[in-house]
């Protein structure tokens, strides 16, 4: 019985003797594994990115709005548009009556074009905030200050702007005290926010925040608000706050018993759960597609190994004549197949990680390079080598030594 060390030596010698054939085999698997690794790193990165940025509400913060925050069924959205708007009066009642709430703020949002001098930015979000949103919002003031309750009450034309607006209008210049305008309205900049970045390609820094009183004066009091609620403590308080607000709003909006809420509550977990259901479907499709590449690589391995068996008939015959058993020949060819697959898998993992890292560095799309993905790549390549190498190895092992020698000599 030939030992493992001898099998490894014979396999390495055979690979060195047929470099082109080995290179083609390795290339086929490299493409499959690199595709799979790239897809997995991108999907995992997107999951982490969503948890950190899209759902960055905090564990004790939730939102209440007229329409749903995260759904894939647009019939729900269409139905929700018939709901009554959430008004400033609703915000004031909830803020006054919710005992489990540490803070209740309100926000409203629209899209406008803003200008400064001869420059303009399109699709800028103008956001109305109540003064206490400074303690609820996850954005961080970078320069200047937040607006006061007095400025909100008197609907002052002041604003805080995002990093993209700063970069577009005031590169290298302190923007505090300068103005931007939308239509005929001019706002004095009193603060800026730290850069958030892009979320799945969408700029999160193209915005201007104004006092809620100013927003309602400019956009009209019929705008539907979003309530931003920070619960007082742990999970029990978080759930109690939702129950209290649900009860308050159902009473105010005259929702009948047994009838669905005429408003929607969104938490960080609801965003994450929706994303995971969507990304899970994408992940399954991407893995299926990339697995096809790996299977194609396996088929290439099997074909090349069958050619190798045909070319090395005499070698097999000599080994059998010298006392090698069928198991020895089988193990030799399986070892060759697995070694080539591991090499191809290692190259594929490296290329996949490089592609994912380049995508993360040079684009706004996230990618998460995790060790378990590399381990999976090694396991996958080994399994492919074993599975697709069995048939050629069995064919080699079943060759009759006398016929093998006679065929080669003839």
VEXDREN-2710 file (C-alpha; in Angstrom, 1 decimal):
% VEXDREN-2710
k/r/px/py/pz
1/UNK/0.0/0.0/0.0
2/UNK/1.5/3.3/-1.1
3/UNK/1.6/5.9/1.7
4/UNK/0.2/9.4/1.7
5/UNK/3.6/11.0/1.4
6/UNK/4.4/8.9/-1.7
7/UNK/1.0/9.8/-3.3
8/UNK/1.7/13.5/-2.7
9/UNK/5.1/13.2/-4.3
10/UNK/3.8/11.3/-7.3
11/UNK/1.0/13.8/-7.7
12/UNK/3.3/16.9/-7.5
13/UNK/5.7/15.2/-10.0
14/UNK/2.8/14.5/-12.4
15/UNK/1.6/18.1/-12.2
16/UNK/5.1/19.5/-12.8
17/UNK/5.5/17.2/-15.8
18/UNK/2.3/18.5/-17.4
19/UNK/2.3/22.2/-16.5
20/UNK/-0.1/23.4/-19.3
21/UNK/-2.7/20.8/-18.5
22/UNK/-2.4/21.5/-14.8
23/UNK/-2.7/25.3/-15.5
24/UNK/-5.9/24.8/-17.5
25/UNK/-7.4/22.7/-14.7
26/UNK/-6.4/25.3/-12.0
27/UNK/-7.8/28.1/-14.2
28/UNK/-11.2/26.6/-14.5
29/UNK/-11.6/26.2/-10.8
30/UNK/-10.1/29.6/-10.0
31/UNK/-12.8/31.3/-12.0
32/UNK/-15.6/29.4/-10.2
33/UNK/-14.2/30.0/-6.7
34/UNK/-13.3/33.6/-7.3
35/UNK/-16.8/34.3/-8.5
36/UNK/-18.4/32.6/-5.5
37/UNK/-16.1/34.4/-3.0
38/UNK/-16.7/37.8/-4.6
39/UNK/-20.5/37.3/-4.4
40/UNK/-20.4/36.2/-0.8
41/UNK/-18.2/39.0/0.4
42/UNK/-20.4/41.6/-1.4
43/UNK/-23.6/40.1/0.1
44/UNK/-22.1/39.8/3.6
45/UNK/-20.8/43.4/3.3
46/UNK/-24.2/44.7/2.3
47/UNK/-25.8/43.0/5.3
48/UNK/-23.3/44.6/7.7
49/UNK/-23.6/47.9/5.9
50/UNK/-27.4/47.9/6.3
51/UNK/-27.2/47.0/10.0
52/UNK/-24.7/49.9/10.6
53/UNK/-26.2/52.6/8.4
54/UNK/-29.7/52.0/7.0
55/UNK/-31.0/50.6/10.3
56/UNK/-28.9/52.9/12.5
57/UNK/-31.8/54.0/14.7
58/UNK/-30.4/52.6/17.9
59/UNK/-31.9/49.8/19.9
60/UNK/-34.3/52.1/21.8
61/UNK/-35.5/54.3/18.9
62/UNK/-38.5/53.7/16.6
63/UNK/-40.5/55.6/14.1
64/UNK/-44.2/56.1/13.5
65/UNK/-45.6/57.3/10.2
66/UNK/-48.7/57.3/8.0
67/UNK/-47.2/54.9/5.4
68/UNK/-44.9/51.8/5.9
69/UNK/-41.2/52.3/6.2
70/UNK/-40.0/49.0/4.7
71/UNK/-42.2/46.7/2.5
72/UNK/-42.0/44.9/-0.8
73/UNK/-45.8/44.7/-1.3
74/UNK/-46.8/48.0/-2.9
75/UNK/-50.5/47.3/-2.5
76/UNK/-49.8/48.0/1.2
77/UNK/-48.3/51.4/0.3
78/UNK/-51.3/52.2/-1.9
79/UNK/-53.7/51.3/0.8
80/UNK/-51.7/53.3/3.4
81/UNK/-52.0/56.5/1.3
82/UNK/-55.6/56.6/2.3
83/UNK/-54.7/56.9/6.0
84/UNK/-55.0/60.3/7.7
85/UNK/-51.9/62.3/8.0
86/UNK/-50.0/62.6/11.3
87/UNK/-50.2/66.2/12.4
88/UNK/-48.3/68.4/14.7
89/UNK/-51.2/68.0/17.2
90/UNK/-50.6/64.2/17.2
91/UNK/-46.9/64.8/18.0
92/UNK/-47.8/67.1/20.9
93/UNK/-50.3/64.6/22.4
94/UNK/-47.9/61.6/22.1
95/UNK/-45.0/63.6/23.6
96/UNK/-47.2/64.7/26.5
97/UNK/-48.9/61.3/27.2
98/UNK/-46.3/58.6/26.6
99/UNK/-44.8/57.7/30.0
100/UNK/-42.4/55.1/28.6
101/UNK/-40.9/57.6/26.1
102/UNK/-37.7/59.3/27.0
103/UNK/-38.1/61.7/24.0
104/UNK/-40.5/62.2/21.2
105/UNK/-39.5/64.2/18.2
106/UNK/-41.0/64.8/14.7
107/UNK/-39.7/65.0/11.2
108/UNK/-41.0/65.8/7.7
109/UNK/-39.2/65.6/4.4
110/UNK/-39.4/66.8/0.8
111/UNK/-37.1/67.0/-2.2
112/UNK/-36.0/70.4/-3.5
113/UNK/-33.3/72.1/-5.6
114/UNK/-31.0/74.3/-3.6
115/UNK/-28.7/77.0/-4.9
116/UNK/-25.7/79.1/-3.8
117/UNK/-24.4/81.7/-6.1
118/UNK/-24.3/80.2/-9.6
119/UNK/-24.1/76.6/-8.3
120/UNK/-27.1/74.3/-7.6
121/UNK/-27.8/70.9/-6.2
122/UNK/-30.8/68.8/-7.4
123/UNK/-32.7/66.2/-5.4
124/UNK/-31.7/67.7/-2.1
125/UNK/-33.7/66.6/0.9
126/UNK/-35.1/69.4/3.0
127/UNK/-35.9/68.0/6.4
128/UNK/-38.0/69.6/9.1
129/UNK/-37.0/68.6/12.6
130/UNK/-38.3/69.5/16.0
131/UNK/-35.6/71.0/18.3
132/UNK/-35.3/67.9/20.5
133/UNK/-34.3/65.8/17.5
134/UNK/-30.7/66.7/18.3
135/UNK/-30.9/64.0/21.1
136/UNK/-32.7/61.4/18.9
137/UNK/-31.1/61.7/15.5
138/UNK/-28.0/59.6/14.8
139/UNK/-26.3/62.4/12.8
140/UNK/-23.6/64.3/14.5
141/UNK/-23.1/68.1/14.3
142/UNK/-19.6/68.9/12.9
143/UNK/-19.5/72.7/12.8
144/UNK/-21.7/75.4/14.3
145/UNK/-24.8/74.6/16.4
146/UNK/-28.3/73.2/16.3
147/UNK/-31.3/75.5/16.1
148/UNK/-33.1/76.5/19.3
149/UNK/-36.8/76.2/20.4
150/UNK/-37.2/79.9/19.8
151/UNK/-36.0/79.6/16.2
152/UNK/-38.4/76.8/15.7
153/UNK/-41.3/78.7/17.3
154/UNK/-40.7/81.8/15.2
155/UNK/-40.1/79.7/12.0
156/UNK/-36.6/81.2/11.5
157/UNK/-34.9/80.7/8.1
158/UNK/-31.9/78.9/9.4
159/UNK/-30.5/75.4/8.4
160/UNK/-27.9/72.8/9.0
161/UNK/-26.4/71.2/5.9
162/UNK/-24.9/67.8/5.0
163/UNK/-21.4/67.1/4.0
164/UNK/-22.2/66.8/0.2
165/UNK/-23.8/70.3/0.3
166/UNK/-20.7/71.7/2.0
167/UNK/-18.4/70.0/-0.6
168/UNK/-20.4/71.3/-3.5
169/UNK/-21.0/74.9/-2.3
170/UNK/-18.2/75.7/0.2
171/UNK/-15.1/73.6/-0.6
172/UNK/-12.3/74.7/1.8
173/UNK/-14.5/77.4/3.2
174/UNK/-16.3/77.7/6.6
175/UNK/-20.0/77.7/5.6
176/UNK/-21.3/79.0/8.9
177/UNK/-23.1/82.3/8.4
178/UNK/-23.4/81.9/4.6
179/UNK/-26.7/81.3/2.9
180/UNK/-28.4/78.8/0.5
181/UNK/-31.7/79.3/-1.2
182/UNK/-34.5/77.2/-2.6
183/UNK/-36.9/79.1/-4.8
184/UNK/-37.3/82.6/-3.4
185/UNK/-36.4/81.5/0.1
186/UNK/-33.0/82.1/1.6
187/UNK/-31.7/80.2/4.6
188/UNK/-28.7/81.1/6.8
189/UNK/-26.4/78.2/7.6
190/UNK/-25.9/77.7/11.3
191/UNK/-24.3/74.3/11.3
192/UNK/-23.0/71.3/9.4
193/UNK/-23.1/67.5/10.0
194/UNK/-20.4/65.0/9.8
195/UNK/-20.2/62.9/6.7
196/UNK/-22.3/59.8/6.6
197/UNK/-21.4/58.5/3.1
198/UNK/-23.4/56.6/0.5
199/UNK/-25.8/53.8/1.4
200/UNK/-25.9/51.3/-1.5
201/UNK/-25.0/54.1/-3.9
202/UNK/-27.4/56.6/-2.5
203/UNK/-25.8/59.8/-1.1
204/UNK/-26.9/60.3/2.5
205/UNK/-25.2/63.8/2.9
206/UNK/-27.3/65.7/0.3
207/UNK/-29.7/67.4/2.7
208/UNK/-30.6/70.5/4.7
209/UNK/-32.3/70.4/8.0
210/UNK/-34.6/73.3/9.1
211/UNK/-36.8/73.9/12.1
212/UNK/-40.1/72.1/12.0
213/UNK/-41.9/75.5/12.3
214/UNK/-40.1/76.7/9.2
215/UNK/-40.7/73.6/7.3
216/UNK/-44.5/73.7/7.9
217/UNK/-44.5/77.4/7.0
218/UNK/-42.8/76.7/3.7
219/UNK/-44.3/73.3/2.8
220/UNK/-47.7/73.7/4.4
221/UNK/-49.3/72.3/7.5
222/UNK/-50.9/69.5/5.7
223/UNK/-47.6/67.7/5.5
224/UNK/-47.7/64.3/7.2
225/UNK/-45.1/64.0/10.0
226/UNK/-43.0/61.1/11.1
227/UNK/-42.7/60.6/14.9
228/UNK/-39.2/59.8/16.1
229/UNK/-39.5/58.1/19.5
230/UNK/-36.7/57.3/21.9
231/UNK/-37.8/54.8/24.6
232/UNK/-36.7/55.4/28.3
233/UNK/-34.8/52.2/28.8
234/UNK/-34.4/48.5/28.0
235/UNK/-36.5/46.1/25.9
236/UNK/-39.5/46.2/28.2
237/UNK/-39.6/50.0/28.1
238/UNK/-39.1/49.9/24.3
239/UNK/-42.1/47.6/23.8
240/UNK/-44.2/49.5/26.4
241/UNK/-43.5/52.8/24.5
242/UNK/-44.8/51.2/21.2
243/UNK/-47.9/49.9/23.0
244/UNK/-48.6/53.3/24.5
245/UNK/-48.2/55.2/21.3
246/UNK/-50.3/52.6/19.4
247/UNK/-53.1/53.1/22.0
248/UNK/-52.9/56.9/21.9
249/UNK/-52.9/57.1/18.1
250/UNK/-55.6/54.5/17.6
251/UNK/-57.8/56.5/20.0
252/UNK/-57.1/59.8/18.3
253/UNK/-57.5/58.4/14.8
254/UNK/-60.7/56.4/15.7
255/UNK/-59.4/53.0/14.6
256/UNK/-62.1/50.5/15.5
257/UNK/-61.5/47.3/17.5
258/UNK/-60.3/44.5/15.2
259/UNK/-59.2/47.1/12.5
260/UNK/-55.6/47.4/11.5
261/UNK/-53.6/50.4/12.7
262/UNK/-54.0/53.4/10.4
263/UNK/-50.3/54.1/10.9
264/UNK/-47.0/52.1/10.9
265/UNK/-44.2/51.6/13.4
266/UNK/-40.7/51.0/12.2
267/UNK/-37.8/49.7/14.3
268/UNK/-34.2/49.0/13.5
269/UNK/-35.0/45.3/13.5
270/UNK/-37.9/45.7/11.0
271/UNK/-35.4/47.3/8.5
272/UNK/-32.9/44.6/9.1
273/UNK/-35.4/41.8/8.8
274/UNK/-36.8/43.1/5.5
275/UNK/-33.3/43.5/4.1
276/UNK/-32.3/40.0/5.2
277/UNK/-35.3/38.6/3.4
278/UNK/-34.5/40.5/0.3
279/UNK/-30.7/39.8/0.4
280/UNK/-31.4/36.1/1.2
281/UNK/-33.2/35.8/-2.1
282/UNK/-30.4/37.6/-4.0
283/UNK/-27.8/35.6/-2.2
284/UNK/-29.5/32.3/-3.2
285/UNK/-29.6/33.4/-6.9
286/UNK/-26.0/34.7/-6.9
287/UNK/-24.7/31.6/-5.2
288/UNK/-26.6/29.4/-7.7
289/UNK/-25.1/31.4/-10.7
290/UNK/-21.6/31.4/-9.3
291/UNK/-21.9/27.7/-8.4
292/UNK/-22.4/27.0/-12.1
293/UNK/-19.0/28.5/-12.7
294/UNK/-17.5/26.2/-10.0
295/UNK/-19.3/23.2/-11.6
296/UNK/-18.0/24.1/-15.0
297/UNK/-14.5/24.2/-13.4
298/UNK/-15.2/20.7/-12.0
299/UNK/-16.2/19.4/-15.4
300/UNK/-13.0/20.9/-16.9
301/UNK/-11.1/19.0/-14.2
302/UNK/-12.8/15.7/-15.0
303/UNK/-12.2/16.1/-18.8
304/UNK/-8.5/17.0/-18.3
305/UNK/-8.1/14.1/-15.9
306/UNK/-9.6/11.7/-18.4
307/UNK/-7.2/12.9/-21.0
308/UNK/-4.4/12.5/-18.5
309/UNK/-5.5/8.9/-17.8
310/UNK/-5.4/8.2/-21.6
311/UNK/-2.0/9.8/-22.0
312/UNK/-0.5/8.0/-19.0
313/UNK/-1.8/4.4/-19.8
314/UNK/1.8/3.1/-19.9
315/UNK/2.7/4.7/-16.6
316/UNK/-0.4/3.1/-15.0
317/UNK/0.4/-0.3/-16.5
318/UNK/4.0/-0.1/-15.2
319/UNK/2.8/0.8/-11.7
320/UNK/0.3/-2.0/-11.7
321/UNK/2.9/-4.5/-13.0
322/UNK/5.2/-3.4/-10.2
323/UNK/2.6/-4.3/-7.6
324/UNK/0.5/-1.2/-7.2
325/UNK/-3.1/-2.0/-6.3
326/UNK/-6.2/-0.4/-7.8
327/UNK/-6.5/1.6/-4.6
328/UNK/-3.0/3.0/-5.0
329/UNK/-3.8/4.2/-8.6
330/UNK/-7.1/5.6/-7.5
331/UNK/-5.5/7.5/-4.6
332/UNK/-2.8/8.8/-6.8
333/UNK/-5.2/10.4/-9.3
334/UNK/-7.5/11.6/-6.6
335/UNK/-4.6/13.3/-4.9
336/UNK/-3.6/15.0/-8.2
337/UNK/-7.1/16.2/-8.6
338/UNK/-7.5/17.5/-5.1
339/UNK/-4.1/19.3/-5.1
340/UNK/-4.9/21.1/-8.3
341/UNK/-8.3/22.1/-6.9
342/UNK/-6.8/23.4/-3.7
343/UNK/-4.3/25.5/-5.7
344/UNK/-7.1/26.7/-7.9
345/UNK/-9.3/27.4/-4.8
346/UNK/-6.5/29.4/-3.2
347/UNK/-6.0/31.5/-6.3
348/UNK/-9.8/31.9/-6.5
349/UNK/-10.0/33.1/-2.9
350/UNK/-7.3/35.6/-3.4
351/UNK/-8.8/37.0/-6.6
352/UNK/-12.3/37.1/-5.0
353/UNK/-11.0/39.0/-1.9
354/UNK/-9.0/41.4/-4.1
355/UNK/-12.0/42.1/-6.3
356/UNK/-14.2/42.6/-3.2
357/UNK/-11.6/44.9/-1.6
358/UNK/-11.2/46.9/-4.8
359/UNK/-15.0/47.3/-5.0
360/UNK/-15.1/48.5/-1.4
361/UNK/-12.2/50.9/-1.9
362/UNK/-13.0/52.5/-5.2
363/UNK/-16.8/52.5/-5.2
364/UNK/-19.5/53.1/-2.6
365/UNK/-20.6/49.5/-2.6
366/UNK/-19.7/47.6/0.5
367/UNK/-17.9/44.3/0.8
368/UNK/-17.0/42.3/3.9
369/UNK/-13.9/40.1/3.8
370/UNK/-14.4/37.4/6.4
371/UNK/-12.2/34.4/7.2
372/UNK/-15.1/31.9/7.0
373/UNK/-15.6/32.7/3.4
374/UNK/-12.0/31.7/2.7
375/UNK/-12.5/28.5/4.6
376/UNK/-15.6/27.8/2.6
377/UNK/-13.7/28.4/-0.6
378/UNK/-11.1/25.8/0.4
379/UNK/-13.7/23.3/1.3
380/UNK/-15.6/23.9/-1.9
381/UNK/-12.6/23.5/-4.1
382/UNK/-11.6/20.3/-2.2
383/UNK/-15.1/18.8/-2.6
384/UNK/-15.1/19.7/-6.3
385/UNK/-11.7/18.0/-6.7
386/UNK/-12.9/14.9/-4.9
387/UNK/-16.2/14.7/-6.7
388/UNK/-15.1/15.3/-10.3
389/UNK/-11.8/13.4/-9.8
390/UNK/-13.4/10.2/-8.7
391/UNK/-14.6/9.1/-12.2
392/UNK/-11.2/9.6/-14.0
393/UNK/-9.4/8.0/-11.0
394/UNK/-11.7/5.0/-11.1
395/UNK/-11.1/4.6/-14.8
396/UNK/-7.4/4.7/-14.2
397/UNK/-7.6/2.2/-11.4
398/UNK/-9.7/-0.3/-13.5
399/UNK/-7.1/-0.5/-16.3
400/UNK/-5.7/-4.0/-16.8
401/UNK/-1.9/-3.7/-16.5
402/UNK/-1.2/-6.2/-19.4
403/UNK/-3.6/-4.4/-21.7
404/UNK/-2.3/-1.0/-20.6
405/UNK/1.2/-2.0/-21.4
406/UNK/0.3/-3.6/-24.7
407/UNK/-1.8/-0.6/-25.8
408/UNK/1.0/1.9/-25.1
409/UNK/3.6/-0.2/-26.9
410/UNK/1.4/-0.8/-29.9
END
